């Protein structure tokens, strides 16, 4: 009898733990739709920027060190590819044009320099830049004067570097 009660208690606990805390995507979607219907246009932190129609809908992306990242949309014709604006100091390279393709971010300079060397061996004009605000080294695979060529370069680099992103050189 005692074994039977322990078994029943175990089954009850298992059912309790598996049924609690489950939230469906539809519940989140309903809450989001309700908030948008009420005019609450506040967006939450996300790690992506695709699918937004104007600059008011761009979510604020907060990195791990709680330093806000400024996202800027520079539109050429109907191009709606997001770019990030940062003030960088070139550590190793000839200088950055208006738009650059960043393929890696490192807090350790030696790691960033290793990727720069590997990119140069592959034929890229890779450069190393430093963001003193958040202490990160940015590995720039290519730099361009216009956004269209930077987008094309980023798209081709994403075959190898899936997290490649566009940087608009700040003042």
trRosetta pair geometry for C-beta under 8 A, 3 or more apart (Angstrom, degrees):
i j d omega theta_ij theta_ji phi_ij phi_ji
1 4 5.6 -54 -152 33 33 115
1 5 6.6 31 152 -18 66 104
2 5 5.8 -53 -150 34 33 110
2 6 6.5 32 152 -17 65 106
3 6 5.8 -55 -148 38 32 110
3 7 6.2 35 153 -20 66 107
4 7 5.7 -55 -148 37 29 113
4 8 6.4 29 154 -17 64 106
5 8 5.7 -53 -146 38 31 111
5 9 6.2 33 154 -20 65 106
6 9 5.7 -53 -145 37 30 112
6 10 6.4 34 153 -21 63 105
7 10 5.7 -54 -150 35 30 113
7 11 6.5 29 154 -17 64 105
8 11 5.7 -54 -148 36 32 110
8 12 6.3 33 154 -19 65 106
9 12 5.7 -54 -147 37 31 113
9 13 6.4 31 154 -18 65 106
10 13 5.8 -55 -147 37 30 109
10 14 6.3 31 154 -20 64 106
11 14 5.7 -54 -148 36 31 113
11 15 6.4 29 155 -16 65 106
12 15 5.9 -56 -149 38 30 109
12 16 6.3 32 152 -23 64 107
13 16 5.5 -53 -146 35 32 114
13 17 6.3 25 159 -14 66 107
14 17 6.1 -58 -146 40 28 104
14 18 6.2 17 160 -11 64 112
15 18 6.1 -62 -141 42 28 104
15 19 6.0 15 165 -13 66 115
16 19 6.4 -68 -144 40 22 101
16 20 6.3 15 163 -17 63 114
17 20 6.2 -58 -138 35 27 106
18 22 7.8 20 162 -38 54 125
19 22 6.8 -78 -166 11 33 119
23 27 5.4 -107 -170 63 87 136
23 28 6.7 81 147 -43 118 95
24 27 5.0 105 61 -2 77 98
24 28 7.6 -146 100 2 48 83
25 28 5.7 -55 -156 39 42 110
25 29 6.1 43 148 -22 71 107
26 29 5.3 -52 -143 38 35 115
26 30 6.3 41 155 -23 66 102
27 30 5.8 -49 -148 32 31 112
27 31 6.6 30 153 -16 62 105
28 31 5.8 -56 -151 37 33 110
28 32 6.3 34 152 -20 66 107
29 32 5.6 -54 -147 37 32 113
29 33 6.2 32 155 -18 66 106
30 33 5.8 -54 -145 38 29 110
30 34 6.2 31 155 -21 64 107
31 34 5.7 -53 -146 36 30 112
31 35 6.4 30 155 -19 64 105
32 35 5.8 -56 -150 36 30 110
32 36 6.3 26 154 -15 65 108
33 36 5.7 -57 -146 40 31 109
33 37 6.2 33 154 -22 65 107
34 37 5.7 -54 -146 35 30 113
34 38 6.5 24 155 -15 63 108
35 38 5.9 -60 -150 39 31 108
35 40 4.3 -71 -177 70 85 121
35 42 7.5 -79 167 51 129 84
36 39 7.9 62 180 -61 32 14
36 40 6.9 -89 -77 64 27 71
36 41 7.2 65 -124 -96 68 58
41 56 6.9 -5 156 153 139 111
41 57 7.8 -89 -173 -96 105 66
43 46 7.3 -58 158 -4 110 111
43 57 7.0 96 -49 -166 142 53
43 58 7.8 -152 45 108 156 24
43 59 4.2 -116 125 -101 133 85
43 60 7.2 148 82 9 100 72
44 59 6.6 -15 75 -140 38 127
45 59 6.6 140 -128 164 24 118
45 60 6.4 -53 -99 86 71 76
45 61 6.6 105 -155 -123 79 38
45 62 5.3 -56 -123 23 130 100
46 49 7.8 151 92 -68 112 49
46 59 4.6 62 28 86 102 162
46 61 6.8 -65 74 -94 53 83
47 61 6.6 90 -116 -132 40 113
49 52 6.3 -63 179 13 69 124
49 58 5.9 9 -143 -142 107 91
49 59 6.9 -147 -103 40 71 85
49 61 7.5 -70 -59 -41 102 126
49 71 6.4 177 -104 -154 149 153
49 82 4.2 22 102 -27 147 163
50 82 7.8 -116 -71 -3 53 118
52 57 4.0 -177 -158 104 108 113
52 58 5.5 147 111 -80 166 57
52 59 7.8 -159 -67 -11 146 75
53 57 5.9 59 42 24 70 149
54 57 5.7 93 59 9 64 101
55 58 5.7 -30 -157 -2 48 118
55 73 5.3 -143 -86 24 95 123
58 71 5.3 -146 161 93 142 135
58 73 7.0 -164 -58 -36 142 115
58 82 7.1 133 -128 -114 124 125
60 68 6.5 -40 -171 -143 112 103
60 69 7.8 148 -171 54 66 75
60 71 7.9 -160 -117 10 45 115
61 69 5.1 -29 80 51 96 125
61 71 6.8 85 16 -43 108 123
62 66 6.1 4 179 -129 112 46
62 67 7.7 155 -156 66 70 33
62 68 6.2 -42 -106 -103 79 58
62 69 7.2 -172 -99 6 30 90
63 66 7.4 -101 76 -26 64 16
63 67 5.9 -11 50 54 109 82
63 69 6.3 88 -23 -40 100 115
63 134 6.9 43 66 -144 149 149
65 134 5.9 145 65 -147 141 98
67 133 6.2 138 -165 140 145 101
67 134 4.7 -148 51 -90 162 106
69 84 6.1 -37 173 -143 111 118
70 84 7.0 118 80 -163 60 69
70 85 4.9 -48 98 61 113 99
70 86 7.5 161 48 -72 99 57
71 82 5.8 -20 -166 -168 114 116
71 83 7.5 141 -160 80 66 40
71 84 5.9 -48 -106 -103 61 66
71 85 7.6 148 -128 11 13 84
72 83 5.8 -36 74 80 82 90
72 84 7.3 114 23 -137 80 18
72 85 4.6 45 0 -26 128 118
72 168 5.7 -75 69 42 127 146
73 80 6.9 -6 -156 -152 123 65
73 82 6.2 -57 -93 -113 81 62
73 83 7.1 134 -110 28 33 82
74 83 5.9 -15 18 30 102 136
74 147 5.9 -168 100 -75 115 147
74 168 6.1 127 -14 -95 136 146
75 78 7.6 -19 -172 -140 108 13
75 79 5.9 165 -152 70 62 73
75 80 6.5 0 -111 -90 101 58
76 79 4.7 11 59 32 79 128
76 146 7.3 74 -93 -178 160 95
76 147 5.0 178 -10 60 132 125
76 148 5.9 -101 95 -49 154 93
79 147 6.4 156 109 118 154 127
79 148 6.9 -135 -67 -88 158 76
79 151 6.7 -127 -156 -43 132 162
81 147 7.3 167 60 172 116 113
81 151 5.2 145 20 -111 168 120
81 154 7.9 143 177 65 146 147
81 166 6.5 78 133 3 113 148
82 165 8.0 -33 97 -157 91 102
82 166 7.2 166 103 49 50 110
83 99 6.9 -80 -126 -127 144 97
83 147 7.4 -97 -52 -127 142 112
83 165 7.8 142 -132 163 48 86
83 166 4.1 -66 -112 105 85 112
83 167 6.6 140 -171 -118 93 8
83 168 4.5 79 137 -28 133 104
84 165 6.3 34 3 140 117 127
84 166 7.0 149 18 88 71 59
84 167 5.6 -35 70 -109 85 63
84 168 7.0 -178 81 20 32 79
85 167 7.5 122 -103 -166 26 64
85 168 4.8 -35 -91 72 78 100
85 169 7.9 0 -142 96 72 8
85 170 4.9 97 174 -71 93 99
86 131 5.3 -41 173 -110 132 124
86 133 7.6 -138 -153 32 95 127
86 138 7.5 138 83 -40 150 154
86 167 6.1 -49 31 -150 102 110
86 170 5.8 -129 102 -4 16 121
87 131 7.2 114 76 -132 56 77
87 132 7.9 -43 98 35 98 91
87 133 7.2 92 55 -21 97 118
87 170 4.2 -77 -70 79 68 126
87 171 6.9 -34 -101 70 107 45
88 96 6.8 58 75 -2 124 155
88 129 3.9 31 168 163 132 127
88 130 6.4 140 -160 63 78 35
88 131 5.5 -50 -100 -76 79 71
88 138 6.2 -65 -119 35 141 132
88 167 7.6 24 -16 168 139 145
88 169 7.1 -87 34 -129 102 79
88 170 7.6 117 0 36 68 94
89 129 6.4 155 74 -162 35 76
89 130 5.0 -25 61 58 92 93
89 132 6.8 39 4 -29 119 107
90 93 5.1 -104 -167 62 116 97
90 94 7.8 -80 177 71 155 18
90 95 5.7 -105 -28 -101 165 44
90 96 6.3 -174 -71 -18 115 93
90 127 6.1 -37 -143 171 104 126
90 128 7.4 108 -164 82 60 52
90 129 5.2 -43 -100 -101 50 85
91 109 7.7 -124 161 -141 166 113
91 128 4.5 -54 66 106 107 100
91 129 6.2 169 5 -110 84 24
91 130 5.2 78 -45 -23 117 105
91 137 7.1 -39 13 -134 149 103
92 113 7.1 68 18 -113 160 90
92 116 6.4 68 91 169 130 167
92 127 6.3 -180 94 -159 63 61
92 128 4.1 33 43 37 100 110
93 96 7.7 55 108 -54 134 72
93 125 7.7 98 -146 156 106 83
93 126 7.3 -110 -95 124 120 44
93 127 2.6 24 -86 -129 162 106
93 128 6.2 165 -21 27 109 54
93 129 7.3 -49 32 -56 134 80
93 140 7.1 -2 -73 60 174 117
94 125 7.5 -40 23 176 119 117
94 127 6.9 -106 28 -92 61 128
95 127 7.8 -124 21 -130 11 160
95 143 7.8 -143 110 96 52 166
96 100 5.2 -48 -149 -56 112 136
96 127 6.9 -156 -72 84 82 154
96 129 6.6 12 -46 -76 132 144
96 140 6.5 -103 -102 -143 108 174
96 143 4.9 -146 -143 -130 62 146
96 167 7.8 -50 -165 101 143 120
96 169 5.1 157 116 -87 122 131
97 100 6.9 145 56 -64 72 82
97 143 4.4 142 23 151 90 100
97 144 5.6 -126 80 91 138 15
97 145 4.7 -91 -175 -74 137 58
97 169 7.1 -164 113 -12 29 138
98 144 7.3 -54 61 97 79 58
98 145 5.7 70 20 -148 105 43
98 146 7.5 44 63 -73 126 24
98 147 7.8 -68 110 -58 115 70
98 168 6.6 -12 167 -149 74 72
98 169 5.6 -121 -139 27 33 107
99 143 7.1 156 90 -160 47 58
99 144 4.8 -27 76 69 99 90
99 145 7.3 59 27 150 89 3
99 146 6.9 -36 22 108 131 16
99 147 5.2 147 -67 -97 159 55
99 149 7.8 140 78 71 129 78
99 150 3.6 -90 129 -46 127 160
99 166 6.0 -22 -163 -165 99 106
99 167 7.1 145 -158 76 48 53
99 168 6.1 -22 -99 -100 68 63
99 169 7.6 -115 -62 -8 25 86
100 127 8.0 -75 -146 54 136 119
100 140 4.6 -34 176 -143 129 122
100 142 7.0 178 -152 95 64 45
100 143 4.3 -21 -102 -106 90 81
100 144 7.2 166 -86 19 39 68
100 150 6.9 -68 -54 -133 6 124
100 166 7.3 141 74 -159 43 56
100 167 4.5 -21 63 61 94 105
100 169 6.9 78 -7 -55 109 92
101 140 6.7 114 69 -160 50 68
101 141 5.0 -46 94 55 105 99
101 142 4.9 22 33 52 115 84
101 143 7.5 -144 16 -74 69 41
101 144 7.8 48 -21 -2 93 106
101 150 5.9 179 -52 -164 90 81
101 153 5.1 -129 -31 110 149 111
101 154 4.6 -167 -121 -80 117 80
101 157 5.8 128 156 21 142 154
101 164 5.7 7 -180 -177 99 114
101 165 7.6 159 -154 80 58 27
101 166 6.4 -35 -100 -100 59 59
101 167 7.5 -171 -80 16 12 87
102 105 6.8 35 163 -58 124 89
102 138 5.0 -53 -131 -171 123 108
102 139 6.6 112 -158 71 70 52
102 140 5.7 -45 -94 -96 64 62
102 141 7.5 151 -122 3 14 82
102 164 6.7 163 82 -153 47 62
102 165 5.5 -20 60 64 98 78
102 166 7.6 153 15 -114 86 8
102 167 5.1 72 -26 -27 115 120
103 115 7.3 -160 95 165 105 131
103 119 7.3 140 53 -87 145 137
103 139 5.6 -60 63 97 80 104
103 140 7.7 122 11 -132 80 17
103 141 4.6 54 -13 -35 125 119
103 157 5.9 -105 -90 165 120 134
103 161 4.0 -9 -153 168 106 169
103 163 7.6 112 -158 79 49 75
103 164 4.8 -19 -102 -101 71 92
104 112 6.6 174 111 -122 115 73
104 115 4.9 -22 40 137 161 172
104 138 7.5 150 87 -159 54 44
104 139 3.9 14 58 36 98 125
104 161 7.1 -95 -49 -143 82 132
105 136 4.9 2 -174 177 102 127
105 137 7.0 154 -157 77 50 50
105 138 5.6 -15 -103 -102 78 64
105 139 7.3 -138 -66 13 34 80
106 109 7.3 150 106 -86 117 20
106 111 4.4 -166 -151 88 148 111
106 112 4.0 -156 46 -58 133 91
106 115 7.5 167 -29 10 135 130
106 136 6.8 137 66 -162 30 75
106 137 4.8 -25 66 61 86 103
106 139 7.2 49 0 -27 106 105
107 135 6.2 34 -136 124 88 98
107 136 6.0 -54 -84 -107 61 65
107 137 7.3 160 -102 12 12 87
108 111 4.4 72 83 6 103 110
108 112 7.1 176 92 -9 55 86
108 137 7.7 -74 78 19 27 128
109 112 5.6 -60 -152 39 37 111
109 113 6.2 37 153 -21 71 106
109 128 7.8 74 -155 178 82 142
109 137 5.5 129 -107 -55 59 153
110 113 5.7 -52 -144 36 32 112
110 114 6.6 40 153 -25 62 102
111 114 5.7 -50 -155 28 32 116
111 115 7.0 27 151 -13 63 101
111 137 7.9 148 72 63 83 132
112 115 6.0 -57 -156 36 36 107
112 116 6.4 38 148 -22 67 105
112 128 5.6 107 139 -133 116 115
112 137 3.8 -82 -48 114 166 135
112 138 7.7 45 -140 50 133 9
112 139 5.3 -167 -157 -61 85 100
113 116 5.4 -50 -146 34 37 116
113 117 6.4 39 154 -20 66 102
113 128 6.3 -14 -89 -78 64 154
114 117 5.9 -54 -151 34 31 110
114 118 6.5 29 152 -18 64 106
115 118 5.5 -52 -146 37 36 113
115 119 6.3 36 155 -19 67 105
115 126 7.6 -147 125 -172 74 151
115 139 4.7 -32 99 -115 126 165
116 119 5.9 -57 -149 37 29 110
116 120 6.4 29 153 -19 64 107
116 126 4.6 179 -148 127 67 125
116 127 7.0 -7 -132 -178 118 4
116 128 5.1 -53 -69 -55 149 102
116 139 5.6 -144 -66 -135 78 103
117 120 5.7 -54 -147 36 31 111
117 121 6.5 34 153 -20 64 104
117 126 8.0 -107 -33 75 16 141
118 121 5.7 -54 -152 34 31 113
118 122 6.7 25 150 -14 63 107
119 122 5.6 -61 -152 40 35 109
119 124 4.2 -52 168 59 95 127
119 126 3.6 96 92 -53 130 143
119 139 7.1 152 -11 170 145 117
119 141 5.5 -134 -150 -122 144 81
120 123 7.7 102 -175 -34 31 8
120 124 6.4 -91 -84 68 35 71
120 125 7.6 50 -108 -120 77 23
120 126 5.2 -105 -53 34 77 109
124 141 5.0 -48 -176 -170 150 80
124 142 6.1 -100 -157 -61 103 85
125 142 6.3 80 53 -113 90 64
125 143 7.4 -85 95 22 115 87
126 139 6.4 -9 -166 -177 113 89
126 140 6.5 153 -156 84 58 56
126 141 5.5 -28 -100 -122 85 43
126 142 7.9 -48 -84 -55 52 48
127 139 7.8 158 80 -159 43 47
127 140 4.5 -13 61 62 90 111
127 143 6.9 -2 18 -26 134 125
128 137 6.0 -12 -169 -174 99 109
128 138 7.5 148 -160 77 48 51
128 139 6.2 -22 -104 -105 69 62
128 140 7.4 -166 -79 20 19 84
129 137 7.3 149 79 -161 40 59
129 138 4.7 -21 68 62 94 101
129 140 5.9 45 -1 -18 113 119
130 136 7.6 166 -153 89 55 40
130 137 5.6 -30 -100 -104 71 67
130 138 7.4 -172 -83 17 20 79
131 134 5.4 6 114 45 117 87
131 135 7.3 -48 89 11 76 12
131 136 4.9 2 50 59 111 84
131 137 7.8 -162 18 -81 75 20
131 138 6.2 68 -22 -23 104 111
132 135 7.0 28 -152 -77 34 49
138 167 7.0 68 175 -66 154 160
140 143 5.9 26 160 -58 131 98
140 167 7.2 -82 -106 37 106 138
141 153 7.3 -178 98 157 109 115
141 157 5.6 130 81 -117 163 150
141 161 7.3 -174 -44 25 147 155
141 164 7.2 -37 14 -128 136 122
142 150 7.4 -177 102 -123 102 67
142 153 4.7 -101 70 178 145 152
142 157 7.6 -159 10 -50 113 138
143 150 7.8 -7 -154 -103 31 105
144 147 7.6 146 100 -86 122 16
144 149 4.4 -170 -151 90 147 107
144 150 4.1 -152 45 -62 132 84
144 153 6.6 175 -38 5 132 140
145 149 7.7 33 49 46 62 130
146 149 5.4 80 72 15 91 99
146 150 7.0 -161 97 -6 46 93
147 150 5.4 -62 -148 41 36 114
147 151 6.1 39 155 -24 72 103
147 166 7.5 47 -144 -164 85 149
148 151 5.8 -51 -148 32 29 111
148 152 6.6 28 153 -17 62 105
149 152 5.5 -50 -147 37 37 113
149 153 6.3 38 153 -19 66 105
150 153 5.7 -54 -147 38 32 111
150 154 6.2 34 153 -21 65 106
150 166 5.7 90 141 -127 122 111
151 154 5.7 -53 -146 37 30 113
151 155 6.3 32 155 -21 64 106
151 166 6.9 -21 -84 -75 64 138
152 155 5.8 -53 -148 34 29 112
152 156 6.6 23 156 -13 63 105
153 156 6.0 -59 -150 39 31 105
153 157 6.2 27 154 -16 67 111
154 157 5.7 -60 -144 41 30 109
154 158 6.4 42 154 -36 64 101
154 164 5.1 -179 -153 126 80 119
154 165 7.2 37 -142 -135 131 10
154 166 5.8 -61 -65 -65 154 87
155 158 5.8 -44 -151 17 30 117
156 159 6.5 -32 -179 2 44 111
157 160 6.2 -67 -170 49 54 94
157 161 5.2 -19 156 45 93 107
157 164 4.6 104 104 -78 115 168
158 161 6.4 -76 -108 78 33 61
158 162 5.7 61 -165 -123 76 38
158 164 5.1 -122 -78 36 72 117
161 164 4.5 86 105 -51 107 101
